[in-house]
Amino acid sequence: MCCIGPLLALLGGIGAASAIGAVWIPALAVVAVAALLGVVWVLRRRRGAACTTEPGPVDLGMPTQAPADVDTHPVRH
């Protein structure tokens, strides 16, 4: 009879942990699914924004030619 108190406390603790786990594990699964959906949504939005271009012509910055009378070659003198 001396060990019945600690054994009942241990069994009660296991029962309480099981009850809390039965409530929290499904709630944690719902939060995990919501977080995963949020990540997928943000990545899809970011990918769509990265692929857009500005409408209209784009200046490529072509270099201009040097005048014919200027010698630009550094080796020839």
Biopython code that builds the backbone (N, CA, C, O; Angstrom):
import numpy as np
from Bio.PDB.StructureBuilder import StructureBuilder

atoms = [
    (1, "MET", "N", (0.799, -1.197, 0.000)),
    (1, "MET", "CA", (0.000, 0.000, 0.000)),
    (1, "MET", "C", (0.846, 1.267, 0.000)),
    (1, "MET", "O", (0.319, 2.357, -0.226)),
    (2, "CYS", "N", (2.107, 1.147, 0.242)),
    (2, "CYS", "CA", (2.941, 2.348, 0.300)),
    (2, "CYS", "C", (3.237, 2.896, -1.086)),
    (2, "CYS", "O", (3.585, 4.070, -1.205)),
    (3, "CYS", "N", (3.116, 2.102, -2.128)),
    (3, "CYS", "CA", (3.485, 2.545, -3.479)),
    (3, "CYS", "C", (2.289, 2.988, -4.307)),
    (3, "CYS", "O", (2.469, 3.431, -5.441)),
    (4, "ILE", "N", (1.083, 2.884, -3.784)),
    (4, "ILE", "CA", (-0.100, 3.194, -4.578)),
    (4, "ILE", "C", (-0.206, 4.688, -4.924)),
    (4, "ILE", "O", (-0.703, 5.024, -5.999)),
    (5, "GLY", "N", (0.237, 5.570, -4.064)),
    (5, "GLY", "CA", (0.176, 7.017, -4.325)),
    (5, "GLY", "C", (1.039, 7.421, -5.513)),
    (5, "GLY", "O", (0.541, 8.064, -6.437)),
    (6, "PRO", "N", (2.331, 7.057, -5.514)),
    (6, "PRO", "CA", (3.159, 7.409, -6.668)),
    (6, "PRO", "C", (2.706, 6.736, -7.961)),
    (6, "PRO", "O", (2.800, 7.335, -9.033)),
    (7, "LEU", "N", (2.217, 5.505, -7.875)),
    (7, "LEU", "CA", (1.742, 4.828, -9.087)),
    (7, "LEU", "C", (0.498, 5.510, -9.649)),
    (7, "LEU", "O", (0.379, 5.677, -10.863)),
    (8, "LEU", "N", (-0.413, 5.897, -8.790)),
    (8, "LEU", "CA", (-1.593, 6.623, -9.258)),
    (8, "LEU", "C", (-1.216, 7.991, -9.840)),
    (8, "LEU", "O", (-1.815, 8.444, -10.816)),
    (9, "ALA", "N", (-0.228, 8.635, -9.239)),
    (9, "ALA", "CA", (0.238, 9.919, -9.770)),
    (9, "ALA", "C", (0.861, 9.733, -11.152)),
    (9, "ALA", "O", (0.639, 10.542, -12.053)),
    (10, "LEU", "N", (1.640, 8.665, -11.313)),
    (10, "LEU", "CA", (2.259, 8.381, -12.609)),
    (10, "LEU", "C", (1.193, 8.079, -13.658)),
    (10, "LEU", "O", (1.254, 8.614, -14.765)),
    (11, "LEU", "N", (0.229, 7.242, -13.333)),
    (11, "LEU", "CA", (-0.839, 6.921, -14.276)),
    (11, "LEU", "C", (-1.704, 8.144, -14.581)),
    (11, "LEU", "O", (-2.144, 8.324, -15.716)),
    (12, "GLY", "N", (-1.945, 8.973, -13.586)),
    (12, "GLY", "CA", (-2.694, 10.209, -13.815)),
    (12, "GLY", "C", (-1.934, 11.167, -14.719)),
    (12, "GLY", "O", (-2.525, 11.820, -15.580)),
    (13, "GLY", "N", (-0.623, 11.248, -14.522)),
    (13, "GLY", "CA", (0.202, 12.104, -15.387)),
    (13, "GLY", "C", (0.210, 11.616, -16.820)),
    (13, "GLY", "O", (0.147, 12.415, -17.755)),
    (14, "ILE", "N", (0.289, 10.304, -16.998)),
    (14, "ILE", "CA", (0.250, 9.742, -18.352)),
    (14, "ILE", "C", (-1.109, 10.011, -18.995)),
    (14, "ILE", "O", (-1.189, 10.346, -20.177)),
    (15, "GLY", "N", (-2.163, 9.863, -18.218)),
    (15, "GLY", "CA", (-3.506, 10.146, -18.741)),
    (15, "GLY", "C", (-3.675, 11.604, -19.116)),
    (15, "GLY", "O", (-4.265, 11.914, -20.150)),
    (16, "ALA", "N", (-3.164, 12.504, -18.286)),
    (16, "ALA", "CA", (-3.264, 13.937, -18.588)),
    (16, "ALA", "C", (-2.448, 14.281, -19.832)),
    (16, "ALA", "O", (-2.896, 15.061, -20.674)),
    (17, "ALA", "N", (-1.253, 13.702, -19.949)),
    (17, "ALA", "CA", (-0.429, 13.947, -21.136)),
    (17, "ALA", "C", (-1.115, 13.417, -22.391)),
    (17, "ALA", "O", (-1.042, 14.040, -23.451)),
    (18, "SER", "N", (-1.775, 12.277, -22.276)),
    (18, "SER", "CA", (-2.503, 11.721, -23.422)),
    (18, "SER", "C", (-3.662, 12.620, -23.820)),
    (18, "SER", "O", (-3.904, 12.831, -25.008)),
    (19, "ALA", "N", (-4.377, 13.148, -22.844)),
    (19, "ALA", "CA", (-5.504, 14.036, -23.146)),
    (19, "ALA", "C", (-5.027, 15.321, -23.807)),
    (19, "ALA", "O", (-5.636, 15.796, -24.766)),
    (20, "ILE", "N", (-3.941, 15.882, -23.295)),
    (20, "ILE", "CA", (-3.391, 17.105, -23.897)),
    (20, "ILE", "C", (-2.880, 16.820, -25.301)),
    (20, "ILE", "O", (-3.084, 17.616, -26.217)),
    (21, "GLY", "N", (-2.210, 15.673, -25.469)),
    (21, "GLY", "CA", (-1.719, 15.301, -26.797)),
    (21, "GLY", "C", (-2.842, 15.070, -27.787)),
    (21, "GLY", "O", (-2.705, 15.393, -28.967)),
    (22, "ALA", "N", (-3.951, 14.516, -27.323)),
    (22, "ALA", "CA", (-5.087, 14.278, -28.214)),
    (22, "ALA", "C", (-5.684, 15.584, -28.708)),
    (22, "ALA", "O", (-6.248, 15.629, -29.801)),
    (23, "VAL", "N", (-5.571, 16.638, -27.931)),
    (23, "VAL", "CA", (-6.095, 17.937, -28.345)),
    (23, "VAL", "C", (-5.056, 18.707, -29.149)),
    (23, "VAL", "O", (-5.401, 19.321, -30.159)),
    (24, "TRP", "N", (-3.796, 18.692, -28.732)),
    (24, "TRP", "CA", (-2.770, 19.526, -29.335)),
    (24, "TRP", "C", (-2.221, 18.990, -30.644)),
    (24, "TRP", "O", (-1.868, 19.778, -31.521)),
    (25, "ILE", "N", (-2.135, 17.674, -30.805)),
    (25, "ILE", "CA", (-1.565, 17.130, -32.037)),
    (25, "ILE", "C", (-2.422, 17.486, -33.256)),
    (25, "ILE", "O", (-1.861, 17.926, -34.260)),
    (26, "PRO", "N", (-3.752, 17.321, -33.223)),
    (26, "PRO", "CA", (-4.540, 17.778, -34.382)),
    (26, "PRO", "C", (-4.446, 19.289, -34.599)),
    (26, "PRO", "O", (-4.417, 19.752, -35.739)),
    (27, "ALA", "N", (-4.400, 20.049, -33.521)),
    (27, "ALA", "CA", (-4.261, 21.501, -33.667)),
    (27, "ALA", "C", (-2.911, 21.845, -34.282)),
    (27, "ALA", "O", (-2.823, 22.750, -35.111)),
    (28, "LEU", "N", (-1.867, 21.140, -33.888)),
    (28, "LEU", "CA", (-0.544, 21.365, -34.468)),
    (28, "LEU", "C", (-0.526, 20.986, -35.942)),
    (28, "LEU", "O", (0.131, 21.648, -36.745)),
    (29, "ALA", "N", (-1.241, 19.927, -36.304)),
    (29, "ALA", "CA", (-1.327, 19.535, -37.712)),
    (29, "ALA", "C", (-2.037, 20.608, -38.532)),
    (29, "ALA", "O", (-1.633, 20.886, -39.661)),
    (30, "VAL", "N", (-3.076, 21.206, -37.989)),
    (30, "VAL", "CA", (-3.790, 22.276, -38.698)),
    (30, "VAL", "C", (-2.875, 23.477, -38.893)),
    (30, "VAL", "O", (-2.862, 24.074, -39.969)),
    (31, "VAL", "N", (-2.119, 23.833, -37.877)),
    (31, "VAL", "CA", (-1.184, 24.963, -37.984)),
    (31, "VAL", "C", (-0.089, 24.655, -39.003)),
    (31, "VAL", "O", (0.299, 25.535, -39.772)),
    (32, "ALA", "N", (0.415, 23.421, -39.020)),
    (32, "ALA", "CA", (1.459, 23.046, -39.975)),
    (32, "ALA", "C", (0.941, 23.107, -41.409)),
    (32, "ALA", "O", (1.651, 23.575, -42.299)),
    (33, "VAL", "N", (-0.274, 22.647, -41.643)),
    (33, "VAL", "CA", (-0.855, 22.704, -42.991)),
    (33, "VAL", "C", (-1.080, 24.154, -43.408)),
    (33, "VAL", "O", (-0.825, 24.509, -44.558)),
    (34, "ALA", "N", (-1.548, 24.986, -42.498)),
    (34, "ALA", "CA", (-1.751, 26.403, -42.818)),
    (34, "ALA", "C", (-0.422, 27.085, -43.139)),
    (34, "ALA", "O", (-0.356, 27.907, -44.053)),
    (35, "ALA", "N", (0.629, 26.754, -42.401)),
    (35, "ALA", "CA", (1.945, 27.336, -42.674)),
    (35, "ALA", "C", (2.466, 26.879, -44.033)),
    (35, "ALA", "O", (3.034, 27.679, -44.776)),
    (36, "LEU", "N", (2.281, 25.616, -44.364)),
    (36, "LEU", "CA", (2.723, 25.104, -45.661)),
    (36, "LEU", "C", (1.972, 25.780, -46.804)),
    (36, "LEU", "O", (2.575, 26.141, -47.815)),
    (37, "LEU", "N", (0.672, 25.952, -46.650)),
    (37, "LEU", "CA", (-0.097, 26.650, -47.682)),
    (37, "LEU", "C", (0.351, 28.105, -47.821)),
    (37, "LEU", "O", (0.395, 28.633, -48.932)),
    (38, "GLY", "N", (0.681, 28.750, -46.716)),
    (38, "GLY", "CA", (1.180, 30.122, -46.773)),
    (38, "GLY", "C", (2.509, 30.222, -47.497)),
    (38, "GLY", "O", (2.721, 31.151, -48.276)),
    (39, "VAL", "N", (3.399, 29.285, -47.255)),
    (39, "VAL", "CA", (4.704, 29.284, -47.932)),
    (39, "VAL", "C", (4.522, 29.072, -49.428)),
    (39, "VAL", "O", (5.153, 29.760, -50.230)),
    (40, "VAL", "N", (3.670, 28.131, -49.811)),
    (40, "VAL", "CA", (3.419, 27.882, -51.235)),
    (40, "VAL", "C", (2.822, 29.115, -51.890)),
    (40, "VAL", "O", (3.206, 29.466, -53.005)),
    (41, "TRP", "N", (1.891, 29.779, -51.218)),
    (41, "TRP", "CA", (1.263, 30.975, -51.774)),
    (41, "TRP", "C", (2.280, 32.101, -51.972)),
    (41, "TRP", "O", (2.273, 32.767, -53.008)),
    (42, "VAL", "N", (3.152, 32.315, -50.986)),
    (42, "VAL", "CA", (4.158, 33.379, -51.090)),
    (42, "VAL", "C", (5.150, 33.070, -52.205)),
    (42, "VAL", "O", (5.522, 33.968, -52.960)),
    (43, "LEU", "N", (5.585, 31.820, -52.322)),
    (43, "LEU", "CA", (6.532, 31.464, -53.376)),
    (43, "LEU", "C", (5.909, 31.614, -54.759)),
    (43, "LEU", "O", (6.587, 32.040, -55.694)),
    (44, "ARG", "N", (4.652, 31.279, -54.902)),
    (44, "ARG", "CA", (3.996, 31.443, -56.204)),
    (44, "ARG", "C", (3.852, 32.920, -56.560)),
    (44, "ARG", "O", (4.015, 33.291, -57.722)),
    (45, "ARG", "N", (3.549, 33.764, -55.579)),
    (45, "ARG", "CA", (3.453, 35.207, -55.838)),
    (45, "ARG", "C", (4.805, 35.776, -56.212)),
    (45, "ARG", "O", (4.902, 36.589, -57.132)),
    (46, "ARG", "N", (5.853, 35.360, -55.512)),
    (46, "ARG", "CA", (7.191, 35.884, -55.770)),
    (46, "ARG", "C", (7.669, 35.467, -57.158)),
    (46, "ARG", "O", (8.283, 36.272, -57.860)),
    (47, "ARG", "N", (7.402, 34.225, -57.569)),
    (47, "ARG", "CA", (7.833, 33.746, -58.875)),
    (47, "ARG", "C", (7.119, 34.512, -59.986)),
    (47, "ARG", "O", (7.736, 34.830, -61.002)),
    (48, "GLY", "N", (5.845, 34.812, -59.816)),
    (48, "GLY", "CA", (5.105, 35.562, -60.822)),
    (48, "GLY", "C", (5.615, 36.977, -60.965)),
    (48, "GLY", "O", (5.658, 37.508, -62.075)),
    (49, "ALA", "N", (5.999, 37.597, -59.874)),
    (49, "ALA", "CA", (6.514, 38.967, -59.925)),
    (49, "ALA", "C", (7.910, 39.009, -60.530)),
    (49, "ALA", "O", (8.284, 40.014, -61.136)),
    (50, "ALA", "N", (8.685, 37.949, -60.381)),
    (50, "ALA", "CA", (10.047, 37.938, -60.906)),
    (50, "ALA", "C", (10.064, 37.783, -62.419)),
    (50, "ALA", "O", (11.049, 38.159, -63.054)),
    (51, "CYS", "N", (9.014, 37.245, -63.014)),
    (51, "CYS", "CA", (8.989, 36.970, -64.450)),
    (51, "CYS", "C", (8.376, 38.100, -65.265)),
    (51, "CYS", "O", (8.293, 37.977, -66.487)),
    (52, "THR", "N", (7.955, 39.167, -64.661)),
    (52, "THR", "CA", (7.341, 40.247, -65.423)),
    (52, "THR", "C", (8.415, 41.148, -66.014)),
    (52, "THR", "O", (9.482, 41.332, -65.428)),
    (53, "THR", "N", (8.118, 41.706, -67.183)),
    (53, "THR", "CA", (9.033, 42.635, -67.844)),
    (53, "THR", "C", (8.315, 43.953, -68.064)),
    (53, "THR", "O", (7.087, 44.019, -68.021)),
    (54, "GLU", "N", (9.083, 44.991, -68.300)),
    (54, "GLU", "CA", (8.507, 46.295, -68.576)),
    (54, "GLU", "C", (8.043, 46.336, -70.030)),
    (54, "GLU", "O", (8.761, 45.866, -70.913)),
    (55, "PRO", "N", (6.868, 46.883, -70.295)),
    (55, "PRO", "CA", (6.406, 46.969, -71.681)),
    (55, "PRO", "C", (7.162, 48.052, -72.438)),
    (55, "PRO", "O", (7.570, 49.057, -71.855)),
    (56, "GLY", "N", (7.347, 47.846, -73.727)),
    (56, "GLY", "CA", (7.969, 48.846, -74.569)),
    (56, "GLY", "C", (9.385, 48.478, -74.961)),
    (56, "GLY", "O", (9.924, 47.468, -74.507)),
    (57, "PRO", "N", (9.986, 49.305, -75.809)),
    (57, "PRO", "CA", (11.349, 49.020, -76.274)),
    (57, "PRO", "C", (12.374, 49.216, -75.157)),
    (57, "PRO", "O", (12.167, 49.987, -74.219)),
    (58, "VAL", "N", (13.466, 48.504, -75.291)),
    (58, "VAL", "CA", (14.528, 48.557, -74.298)),
    (58, "VAL", "C", (15.804, 49.028, -74.975)),
    (58, "VAL", "O", (16.177, 48.496, -76.021)),
    (59, "ASP", "N", (16.478, 50.015, -74.399)),
    (59, "ASP", "CA", (17.735, 50.518, -74.935)),
    (59, "ASP", "C", (18.859, 49.585, -74.511)),
    (59, "ASP", "O", (19.082, 49.382, -73.318)),
    (60, "LEU", "N", (19.567, 49.016, -75.480)),
    (60, "LEU", "CA", (20.641, 48.078, -75.183)),
    (60, "LEU", "C", (21.978, 48.756, -74.955)),
    (60, "LEU", "O", (22.928, 48.099, -74.528)),
    (61, "GLY", "N", (22.080, 50.031, -75.223)),
    (61, "GLY", "CA", (23.326, 50.750, -74.969)),
    (61, "GLY", "C", (24.440, 50.356, -75.925)),
    (61, "GLY", "O", (25.532, 49.996, -75.485)),
    (62, "MET", "N", (24.184, 50.418, -77.215)),
    (62, "MET", "CA", (25.194, 50.055, -78.208)),
    (62, "MET", "C", (26.301, 51.111, -78.212)),
    (62, "MET", "O", (26.012, 52.304, -78.121)),
    (63, "PRO", "N", (27.556, 50.690, -78.316)),
    (63, "PRO", "CA", (28.664, 51.660, -78.323)),
    (63, "PRO", "C", (28.719, 52.409, -79.655)),
    (63, "PRO", "O", (28.323, 51.886, -80.697)),
    (64, "THR", "N", (29.215, 53.637, -79.597)),
    (64, "THR", "CA", (29.374, 54.423, -80.818)),
    (64, "THR", "C", (30.752, 54.162, -81.399)),
    (64, "THR", "O", (31.696, 53.854, -80.672)),
    (65, "GLN", "N", (30.860, 54.288, -82.718)),
    (65, "GLN", "CA", (32.144, 54.058, -83.381)),
    (65, "GLN", "C", (33.014, 55.302, -83.263)),
    (65, "GLN", "O", (32.525, 56.432, -83.265)),
    (66, "ALA", "N", (34.319, 55.059, -83.160)),
    (66, "ALA", "CA", (35.271, 56.169, -83.098)),
    (66, "ALA", "C", (35.422, 56.763, -84.497)),
    (66, "ALA", "O", (35.248, 56.060, -85.493)),
    (67, "PRO", "N", (35.744, 58.053, -84.574)),
    (67, "PRO", "CA", (35.971, 58.662, -85.897)),
    (67, "PRO", "C", (37.121, 57.965, -86.620)),
    (67, "PRO", "O", (38.018, 57.415, -85.981)),
    (68, "ALA", "N", (37.095, 57.988, -87.946)),
    (68, "ALA", "CA", (38.085, 57.266, -88.750)),
    (68, "ALA", "C", (39.477, 57.869, -88.629)),
    (68, "ALA", "O", (40.454, 57.143, -88.813)),
    (69, "ASP", "N", (39.621, 59.158, -88.329)),
    (69, "ASP", "CA", (40.941, 59.784, -88.269)),
    (69, "ASP", "C", (41.648, 59.572, -86.929)),
    (69, "ASP", "O", (42.809, 59.959, -86.803)),
    (70, "VAL", "N", (41.018, 58.989, -85.948)),
    (70, "VAL", "CA", (41.624, 58.769, -84.633)),
    (70, "VAL", "C", (42.159, 57.346, -84.581)),
    (70, "VAL", "O", (41.431, 56.391, -84.850)),
    (71, "ASP", "N", (43.451, 57.208, -84.230)),
    (71, "ASP", "CA", (44.060, 55.887, -84.101)),
    (71, "ASP", "C", (43.860, 55.418, -82.659)),
    (71, "ASP", "O", (44.429, 55.993, -81.731)),
    (72, "THR", "N", (43.056, 54.382, -82.476)),
    (72, "THR", "CA", (42.743, 53.922, -81.125)),
    (72, "THR", "C", (43.533, 52.692, -80.730)),
    (72, "THR", "O", (43.402, 52.225, -79.599)),
    (73, "HIS", "N", (44.349, 52.150, -81.623)),
    (73, "HIS", "CA", (45.107, 50.942, -81.298)),
    (73, "HIS", "C", (46.349, 51.333, -80.505)),
    (73, "HIS", "O", (47.132, 52.151, -80.989)),
    (74, "PRO", "N", (46.567, 50.786, -79.307)),
    (74, "PRO", "CA", (47.678, 51.243, -78.466)),
    (74, "PRO", "C", (49.044, 50.746, -78.927)),
    (74, "PRO", "O", (50.049, 51.327, -78.517)),
    (75, "VAL", "N", (49.141, 49.709, -79.750)),
    (75, "VAL", "CA", (50.444, 49.155, -80.117)),
    (75, "VAL", "C", (51.007, 49.846, -81.345)),
    (75, "VAL", "O", (52.212, 50.086, -81.411)),
    (76, "ARG", "N", (50.172, 50.171, -82.314)),
    (76, "ARG", "CA", (50.653, 50.801, -83.544)),
    (76, "ARG", "C", (50.983, 52.275, -83.303)),
    (76, "ARG", "O", (50.182, 53.018, -82.737)),
    (77, "HIS", "N", (52.175, 52.683, -83.744)),
    (77, "HIS", "CA", (52.581, 54.093, -83.619)),
    (77, "HIS", "C", (53.117, 54.595, -84.902)),
    (77, "HIS", "O", (53.510, 55.758, -84.994)),
]
sb = StructureBuilder()
sb.init_structure("model")
sb.init_model(0)
sb.init_chain("A")
sb.init_seg("    ")
for serial, (resi, resn, name, xyz) in enumerate(atoms, 1):
    if name == "N":
        sb.init_residue(resn, " ", resi, " ")
    sb.init_atom(name, np.array(xyz, "f"), 0.0, 1.0, " ", f" {name:<3s}", serial, name[0])
structure = sb.get_structure()
